[in-house]
Amino acid sequence: MTTATPLSAPEARRIALRAQGLLGAPDRRAATRGVLRHLGAVQLDTISVLARSHELVPYARLGAISRPAIEEAYWATPPAPAHSFEYWSHAACILPVEEWPHFAFRRRAYRSRPQWNHELSPAAYEAVIAQLRAEGPQTATELGGAKNGGPWWDWSDAKIAVERALMYGEVVCTRRTGWRRVYDLAERAVPKELFHDDLDDLECTRRLIRQAATALGVGTRSDLADYHRLRAEQFDAVIDDCGLVPVTVEGWAKPAWAAPEALETVPRGRHRTTLLSPFDSLIWERARTERVFGFTHRLEAYVPKPKRVYGYFAMPVLAGGRLVGRVDPAREGRTLVARQASLGGDQPGGVPAKKALGPTAEALAEAASWVGCTEVRVERVDPPELRTALAAEATRAVAARQR
């Protein structure tokens, strides 16, 4: 039996941060595409406060890069070859096009399972495929309309058909326009050398577990399986053949594994100070975030307003390799508003609130600059006695960036 490599809790945390691109010098030459290739998945979400989540992910790692450049990096415009595609991974995600073969197992599963939500005739499905073949890439609206006129889930036959074809892998989305998916035939959009379902289910899951380990650095069974939403039994079937290193982590109750390259050198370098999207892969699994950072993270956008603790879109503040608080932001013209700032860690041993003042102010100032705001206004702060100090720190940080 292989002896597990012991890691302290701080070592595991630094390994995770480096693996996620948040410790050490960022790869600015590879920019957004480099972030996407390394993370292997960037989650999409409709909520936009400062920006949409898929913009916030490269921003957190690279700093205040051009937002149009982020969009251009994700989406290909024909006749340029696709370098990414949308599919179901951790959730709805942008994925590097090189991962197309790895999701053959999921496409096969979708093709073999019954469609329980929407009835659809074969003729309606074939009509959408024929239209895309004849007319090229189109949105659902161009294919015949996305809805029948009822609630949001009252999809038209065209929308049902094209989304089903997307799940099957016959159709692919490689770009968006005005947040609407643009669909094309996968055989036309995916590079020929990648357009195949040759990998069997075990090889697909083996590669995805290995990729998850590279992106996370170190993780438990649930961490690594959850990255691409694999089942526990799928993980168990391949873990011995993934080339990962068994480790034990101080304070972790369950066995863990690390990517071999994560253990080759000691993680060093500059820590990013930034606001994180609640959908960032560093923190998207709540149990892992509590285990690695001692920090309870929960998106409250769908929690009734009176029951919210930290705010509608509370963004954790990362600084010095720790999660030091949260900010619930908004924008009013050229002003970034911190509707609520919750300073300090929320578990024993967390960062004290006063020590979170400076990093939170710096994170607010950089975010304001990135989205074109010239002022920061602080409304509520927890603890309330630090509101004046945070407002003053944020004003100084904004002014320093404008000099």
Beta strands, then each sheet from edge to edge (+ up, - down):
strand 1: 5-7
strand 2: 42-43
strand 3: 84-88
strand 4: 92-96
strand 5: 171-177
strand 6: 180-185
strand 7: 218-220
strand 8: 245-249
strand 9: 256-258
strand 10: 274-275
strand 11: 315-319
strand 12: 322-332
strand 13: 335-343
strand 14: 375-382
sheet 1: 1+ 8+ 9- 7+
sheet 2: 2+ 4- 3+
sheet 3: 5+ 6-
sheet 4: 10+ 11- 12+ 13- 14-
end
